[in-house]
Amino acid sequence: MHHWTKRLFALAASLLLTGCLWGPGKFTSDLTLKKDGSFVLDYRGELVLQLPPDEEAKTEPWNPEMARCYKSGEPAIHALGTMTVDEPADSRPCT
């Protein structure tokens, strides 16, 4: 019964690797079963790695200078790179 466990494990391992068929990339694999119950699984293929977005796409941390408050009570948020030098006439300090 012990040899069936090893064979079942080898079969399950090869079936689990077929999950790579559903994803992108190409691969080949060879399964070698030996008479003593051992096996060798050889996998050659592509690995797909998805990296996070570039640092350019990261948002800047909050800075109180980004907030602009107006006398009308409407707040606004401006990115640091888009602020103008001239403040609008209806702006006030944020509290």
Secondary structure by P-SEA (a helix, b strand, c coil): caaaaaaaaaaaaaaaacccccccccbbbbbbbccccbbbbbbbbbbbbbbccccccccccccccccccccccbbbbbccccccccccccccccc
